[in-house]
Amino acid sequence: MPFHASKPPSHFHTRQGQVVVNAEPPPLTESRRRSKTKAKEEVDALQALGNRLVGVGNDRLKKLDIPESLRDAVLEAKRITSHGALRRQMQYIGKLMRDVDTAPIQEMLDELDGVSNKANARFHALERLRDQLLADEALITTLKNDYPEMDVSALRTLRRNALKEQAAQKPPKSYRAIFQFLKALDAPATDQDVADQNNAGPDADSDEDVIA
């Protein structure tokens, strides 16, 4: 049998007559490539979900219906400061999640993100309303029509003091108090989410971070 270097035989015979099977692995087929790609995508998805879990506040994390071992691993990841150690911990979290039904976790995290986004939108809307109020005192009348129980005198005083603070470049105590005043007019259920966000300290310059 002629020997072709470009195409090694599947087996060959030694001088003693023994058959030796060629150990070279077969080439990857298209189906095997797709299988490996899908497996990598699944690992990446678990890794991304693990990253989202690590980003959840501890109080909320305790309320999520996840295995205790996964919760402990996530809490440990929050305490790690070394990049290499954190990378290994995230890989461990991804490994734990292979044995967990991730669909409910995904739904819970999506729900939390939706509530948080709604709270953020209201936070910025209140900031814009406050600036509009400082620019135009007539807005107080509009607010009074919408909220008949509103203390107009208190709001006028806060506005006047806030303008004085700005003119004198003093700490914006009244400016921040106006935010709280407006927030209290129509406090929805998402206020707790705003408070949770502020406790996490995402923006050191935000008003609610510095108001007691």
Backbone torsions as a table, in degrees:
resi	resn	phi	psi	omega
1	MET	NA	122.2	179.9
2	PRO	-67.4	149.1	-177.9
3	PHE	-107.3	127.0	178.8
4	HIS	-111.8	118.1	-177.8
5	ALA	-63.3	-29.1	-176.9
6	SER	-76.9	-15.1	-178.9
7	LYS	-137.8	90.0	-176.4
8	PRO	-65.0	143.6	-179.3
9	PRO	-69.2	155.1	179.2
10	SER	-70.8	-22.4	176.6
11	HIS	-159.0	164.9	176.1
12	PHE	-149.7	164.6	-177.0
13	HIS	-105.0	136.4	173.5
14	THR	-83.0	174.9	179.1
15	ARG	-64.3	-27.7	179.7
16	GLN	-82.9	1.7	177.8
17	GLY	88.8	3.6	180.0
18	GLN	-77.4	145.0	178.1
19	VAL	-95.9	124.5	178.8
20	VAL	-113.0	122.2	-178.8
21	VAL	-81.5	133.6	177.6
22	ASN	-63.3	123.6	-174.7
23	ALA	-85.4	-0.2	-178.0
24	GLU	-64.8	128.1	-177.0
25	PRO	-68.9	150.7	179.3
26	PRO	-68.9	153.3	180.0
27	PRO	-65.6	153.6	179.3
28	LEU	-68.3	129.4	174.2
29	THR	-86.3	168.7	-179.8
30	GLU	-62.0	-38.6	-179.5
31	SER	-66.4	-37.4	178.7
32	ARG	-68.8	-37.4	177.3
33	ARG	-63.0	-43.8	178.7
34	ARG	-63.0	-38.5	-179.9
35	SER	-64.1	-43.3	179.3
36	LYS	-66.5	-38.8	178.5
37	THR	-64.5	-42.8	179.7
38	LYS	-64.5	-40.5	179.6
39	ALA	-63.1	-40.5	178.6
40	LYS	-65.7	-40.3	178.6
41	GLU	-62.6	-38.7	178.9
42	GLU	-66.3	-40.4	177.6
43	VAL	-63.8	-43.3	179.5
44	ASP	-63.3	-38.1	179.4
45	ALA	-65.2	-41.7	177.9
46	LEU	-65.1	-38.6	178.7
47	GLN	-63.4	-43.0	179.6
48	ALA	-65.2	-39.8	178.9
49	LEU	-66.4	-37.3	176.5
50	GLY	-63.8	-39.8	177.3
51	ASN	-61.6	-38.3	178.2
52	ARG	-66.8	-37.5	178.1
53	LEU	-63.3	-41.6	179.6
54	VAL	-64.0	-28.3	180.0
55	GLY	-80.5	-8.3	179.7
56	VAL	-78.6	140.1	177.8
57	GLY	-61.1	152.1	-176.0
58	ASN	-59.8	-40.0	-179.4
59	ASP	-62.7	-42.5	179.2
60	ARG	-71.5	-36.2	-179.8
61	LEU	-59.3	-38.3	179.9
62	LYS	-64.5	-24.5	-177.7
63	LYS	-88.1	-13.9	-180.0
64	LEU	-74.4	139.8	-178.8
65	ASP	-84.7	82.4	179.0
66	ILE	-131.1	157.8	179.2
67	PRO	-59.0	148.3	-177.9
68	GLU	-60.6	-38.2	-179.1
69	SER	-64.1	-37.7	178.6
70	LEU	-70.2	-41.2	178.6
71	ARG	-61.9	-43.4	179.3
72	ASP	-63.2	-38.8	-179.7
73	ALA	-66.6	-37.7	179.1
74	VAL	-68.1	-43.6	178.6
75	LEU	-62.1	-37.3	178.1
76	GLU	-65.6	-39.4	179.5
77	ALA	-61.7	-34.0	179.3
78	LYS	-64.9	-26.4	-176.2
79	ARG	-89.7	-13.8	-175.7
80	ILE	-80.2	133.3	178.9
81	THR	-110.1	-22.0	179.6
82	SER	-74.3	130.4	-177.9
83	HIS	-61.8	-45.2	-178.9
84	GLY	-64.2	-43.9	179.7
85	ALA	-65.1	-37.5	179.4
86	LEU	-66.8	-39.5	178.2
87	ARG	-61.3	-42.5	178.1
88	ARG	-66.3	-38.5	179.4
89	GLN	-65.8	-38.2	178.3
90	MET	-66.8	-35.5	176.1
91	GLN	-64.8	-38.7	177.8
92	TYR	-64.8	-41.5	178.2
93	ILE	-61.8	-43.2	177.5
94	GLY	-60.9	-37.3	178.5
95	LYS	-66.4	-41.9	178.0
96	LEU	-61.6	-36.4	-175.2
97	MET	-73.5	-11.8	177.3
98	ARG	-65.0	-26.9	-177.9
99	ASP	-99.9	12.9	-177.1
100	VAL	-118.1	143.1	173.0
101	ASP	-73.6	106.5	-172.8
102	THR	-83.3	-12.6	-177.7
103	ALA	-58.7	-49.4	178.5
104	PRO	-62.1	-35.7	178.3
105	ILE	-64.2	-43.9	178.7
106	GLN	-59.7	-43.6	-179.1
107	GLU	-64.4	-43.0	-179.5
108	MET	-64.4	-42.2	179.9
109	LEU	-67.3	-38.5	177.6
110	ASP	-63.5	-39.0	178.5
111	GLU	-65.2	-43.2	178.8
112	LEU	-63.1	-41.0	179.2
113	ASP	-63.2	-39.0	179.8
114	GLY	-64.6	-43.5	178.5
115	VAL	-63.9	-43.0	-179.0
116	SER	-64.5	-41.3	179.1
117	ASN	-64.1	-38.6	178.4
118	LYS	-64.8	-41.4	179.2
119	ALA	-65.3	-39.9	179.1
120	ASN	-63.6	-39.8	-179.7
121	ALA	-63.8	-40.7	179.0
122	ARG	-68.1	-37.6	178.7
123	PHE	-57.2	-48.0	-178.7
124	HIS	-70.9	-31.5	176.8
125	ALA	-64.5	-39.0	177.9
126	LEU	-67.4	-36.7	176.3
127	GLU	-62.0	-43.5	179.3
128	ARG	-65.4	-40.9	179.4
129	LEU	-61.7	-40.6	178.9
130	ARG	-62.1	-44.4	-180.0
131	ASP	-65.4	-38.0	177.6
132	GLN	-65.5	-36.7	179.2
133	LEU	-64.9	-40.7	178.4
134	LEU	-66.8	-33.4	-178.9
135	ALA	-78.3	-26.5	-175.2
136	ASP	-143.6	107.3	-178.8
137	GLU	-64.9	-23.8	-178.7
138	ALA	-62.1	-19.6	179.1
139	LEU	-63.8	-24.9	178.5
140	ILE	-61.2	-39.3	178.8
141	THR	-63.4	-42.3	178.0
142	THR	-61.0	-43.8	178.7
143	LEU	-63.7	-37.1	179.4
144	LYS	-62.9	-36.8	177.8
145	ASN	-67.0	-36.5	-179.8
146	ASP	-78.2	-31.5	-178.1
147	TYR	-130.2	84.2	-175.1
148	PRO	-57.6	-26.5	-177.9
149	GLU	-85.0	-0.1	-177.0
150	MET	-64.9	140.7	178.2
151	ASP	-83.4	94.5	-176.4
152	VAL	-63.4	-42.0	-178.0
153	SER	-60.4	-42.9	-179.4
154	ALA	-64.6	-41.2	-179.3
155	LEU	-68.4	-38.7	177.7
156	ARG	-62.9	-39.4	179.6
157	THR	-65.7	-43.2	178.6
158	LEU	-62.4	-41.6	179.7
159	ARG	-63.7	-45.8	-179.3
160	ARG	-61.7	-42.4	179.5
161	ASN	-68.5	-35.9	179.2
162	ALA	-65.1	-40.2	177.9
163	LEU	-65.4	-38.0	176.9
164	LYS	-64.9	-40.8	178.6
165	GLU	-60.3	-43.1	-179.5
166	GLN	-65.3	-42.1	-178.9
167	ALA	-65.2	-37.7	-178.9
168	ALA	-91.2	0.4	-178.3
169	GLN	55.3	44.2	178.0
170	LYS	-95.5	165.7	176.6
171	PRO	-54.8	135.3	-173.3
172	PRO	-78.6	57.4	-178.6
173	LYS	-62.7	-51.3	-179.3
174	SER	-69.0	-34.3	177.6
175	TYR	-57.7	-44.2	178.7
176	ARG	-71.7	-34.4	179.8
177	ALA	-65.4	-32.4	177.3
178	ILE	-62.1	-39.7	178.8
179	PHE	-58.8	-46.8	-179.9
180	GLN	-64.5	-37.6	179.1
181	PHE	-62.2	-48.0	-179.4
182	LEU	-66.5	-38.4	179.6
183	LYS	-62.4	-37.4	-177.3
184	ALA	-73.7	-17.4	-178.3
185	LEU	-62.8	-38.8	-176.5
186	ASP	-145.7	67.8	-175.4
187	ALA	-77.8	113.6	177.6
188	PRO	-87.4	-179.2	-178.7
189	ALA	-66.6	-19.3	-176.5
190	THR	-79.2	-2.1	179.8
191	ASP	-58.8	-35.9	-180.0
192	GLN	-63.3	-33.7	178.6
193	ASP	-68.6	-36.0	175.5
194	VAL	-63.2	-42.8	179.6
195	ALA	-63.1	-41.7	178.2
196	ASP	-61.4	-40.8	179.5
197	GLN	-62.9	-42.5	-178.8
198	ASN	-67.5	-36.9	178.4
199	ASN	-64.2	-28.9	178.5
200	ALA	-75.7	-16.0	176.2
201	GLY	70.0	47.7	-180.0
202	PRO	-72.0	-22.9	-176.6
203	ASP	-144.8	106.3	-174.7
204	ALA	-65.6	-17.3	-177.8
205	ASP	-96.4	-3.0	-178.0
206	SER	-70.6	152.6	-173.4
207	ASP	-63.6	-44.2	-173.0
208	GLU	-72.2	-16.9	177.9
209	ASP	-68.5	-26.3	-173.5
210	VAL	-110.1	-2.8	179.0
211	ILE	-92.1	131.7	-179.2
212	ALA	-73.4	NA	NA
